[in-house]
Amino acid sequence: MTTTTGFTSDPGDMKKAFSGFPSGVAALAARVHGDPTVMIVSSFAVGISHHPPMVSFAAQHSSTTWPVLSRAQTIGISVLGEEHSDKARQLASRTKEGRFTGLGTTETASGAIFLEGAPVWLECAVEHNYPAGDHDIIVLRVLAMMTDEDHNPIVWHRQTLKMLGS
């Protein structure tokens, strides 16, 4: 048995430790008051519930995008695929203009926006919002979905986007 020493509760060490767990990356997007709005999340979780279908993510209290996006009738979730790896930081930019430049999108009648080339699209509506420290846990009800097995997802691991091996 190996003995581990050096346990810590330092926030910087905690953030580094959490980054060691690979997570999926998703773009949440919708047209809000006529403007296309997008937010990138690496805290996206599927399978919260199958009946009814629900997914979740965590939104930082300091986010300036989530308060706007949360007002959308429906939100399009695009699980980021390999072809999005060079555009993820652009989509997550603090500058709202130009986030969609060079990206193909599809928009539903309800205003949900999806990124072309994503392995999974989920059209969702906000179901619940739970406070959790410096974030809120947002639970979304899945209204419709589509998958494309020709595209592979990317993951966020140790503060870097990575492609999955075959």
Buried (B, 14 or more C-beta within 10 A) or exposed (E): EEEEEEEEEEEEEEEEEEBEEBBBBBBBBBBBEEEBBBBBBBBBBBEBEEEEBBBBBBBBEEBEBBEBBBEBBBBBBBBBBBBBBEBBEBBBEEEEEEBBEEBEBBBBEBBBBBBBBBBBBBBBBBBEEEEEEEBBBBBBBBBBEEEBEEBBBBBBBEEEBEEEEE
